[in-house]
Amino acid sequence: MKKLKDSKNLKDYDEVPLLLSSFCDGKDDYIALKDISFEGYGTFQRDKGVSQEYASLFLKLLANFHALSVAAKDQNPDFERAAKSLKWDELVEEYHKYLTQRIYELGSDRYLITLNDLKEDVQKNSLLGIAMAMESLVMSMLDDDEVADLDMLQSVWDISPFQDDLRNKKLAFLIKHAIDKGLII
């Protein structure tokens, strides 16, 4: 995919840090990326929440990454790995806009994936995304003293239920949203 992107002379930065290692068996999944803290990137402030601007930037980067895999699949019949999308509600249209623009910039027909295709994919494949969102939301709301030292983590990390209503309501809202949108039943 990097070769395809480089061949198009796109004037932007790499959206994803270098993949060092990964494993997926449904039980002991992990992904290890290059540490980019040395390039000036820092940790997201979990207690601040996500602004619309931050969410939009994230969706643009995610769409660019997924567009690269779609274009690679389109332009190389041997390409076997197509990106799986994680998208939500009204942001799906914004995501689709960035996705199709990048597919076009990569030299493929921008309508390889229609908005309807994207929405159907969300409906069909959303359960994993909901599970990941729930896990991410819980992790994002932990206080600093509740976060495990990942260098010392050797066994299962037991996360106790939150003791305050605000964090419990955020998690409940995520689940309610998924049910209301028909993403889980």
N, C-alpha and C positions, 0 to 999 in steps of 0.2 A: 504494500500500500504506500509505503514511503517513496518508492520508486515512481509510482504514478503521480503522487502529489508533487514531487520534485520536478517531474517532466512538464508540469503545467505552469511552473514559475509563479506560483501564487505568492502574493506579497503579505503573508502573515506568518505568525509563529506556529510552532508545533503545539497542537491542542492537548496532547497527552504526553506525560513524561515517559521516558524510555522504559519499556517493559523488561524487567530483569528475570522474572520467573512467574509461573502461574501453575495452578493445579485445580482441577474441578472433577470431583467424583460424587458431588451431591451431599457429602458428609464433611469432608475436610478441605473445603474450597479455600483458596487464597490467591492473591495477586500481589506481586512485589514490583513496585515502580521505583525509578531513580529518585533519590532524595533531592528535591529542587529547592530546599530551604537555603542552600548555598547560593542560589541565584536570586535571592531576595524574596521568595515566597514564604508566607507564614501560615500559621494555623488559623482557621476560621474561628471567630469568637462565638462559641456555642450559645452564650447567654443573650446575644443580640438579635437572633432571628435572621431570616433571609429577606432582604428587600426585593422589590420588584426589579430594580436595576440589576442586582446580583443574580436573581433567578433568570432574567433575560440573557445576561452574559453567559451564564452556565448553559442555557438552552442553545445559544448560538454556537458555543464550542462543541457541545454534544452533537448538534445537527451537522456541523462541519466534519466531525469525526465519522458519523454514520454515513454522511454523503460520500465520503472517501471510500468506504467499504462497498456501498451500493454501486458507485462508478467503477470500482475495481472488479466487482462481480460482472457488471455489464460489459466491460471492455476486455475481460479475460475469462473465457469460459471455464478455465481450470480453477479459477478462484473459488474456494469452497466455503469461506467464512464470510457470511454477511452479518452486519451488525444487528443486534436485537435492540429494539427501541424501548426506552422508558419515557413515557410522555403522559401529560395530564391535562384534562378538561380544556379550558379556553386557551391554555398555553400550547396546545397541540397545533393550532393554526400558526402561531408564531414559530414554533419548532419546524413545521412543514415549510414555511417560507425560507428559513435558513437552510434547511435540508435541500430543497429543490434548487436554490441559488447555488449551493456548493456543487451539487451534481452537474449543473450547467457549466460552472467554472471548470470542472474536471473533464468537460468535453462530452458529456452524455446528455440525452434528452431530459430536461428538468422534470418531465411528467412521467418518468419511469415509476414513480410512486405518487399516486394522487392523494389528495386529502382524505378521500373516502377510504382508500387502501390503508392509510395510516390509522384512521379511526377504527377500522375493522381489526387491524393488528393489535391496537391497544386493548380492544374488547377481548380478543382471543388470548392474548399473552400477558395479561396484566397481573396475574396472581403473584408471579415472582417479583415484579416491580413493587407491588403492595407490600410484600414481605420485606423487601429490601428497604422500602421507605419507612416501614415501622421500625426496623432495626436502626436505621440512620437517625430517625427522629428521637428514639430513646437515647442513643449515644450523644446526640447533639444537645440534649437537655440535662446531661449529667453535670453535677458540680465538679469542680476540679478535684476535690477530695474523694469523689466517687469513681474517678477514672483509673483503671488499672494501669500499672506500669507495663507497657507492652514488651519491654526488654526482659521483664521478670515473669511474664505470663506463660505458664506451663500447663495449666489445667483449665477447665471450664470456668469462665468468669460468671459468677452468680450476681445478677442485677436484681436488687430488691425493688418492690413496687415504690413509686414515688410517694412521698408523704405530703405533697401539696396538690391542691386542686388544679392549679394552672397547668402544670405539666401533664397531669392525668387528662385534663380536658383537651390538650393539644393532641395527644395520642388518640383519644376517643373521636375527635374531629376527623383525623385521618381515616379511621376505620369507617365512620359514618359517611364520609365523602366517597369512599370506595364502594360502599353498599349503594348509596344514592345513585351513583353513576353506573351501576350494574357491573362493576369490575369484579366484585366478589358477591357471592350469595350466601 
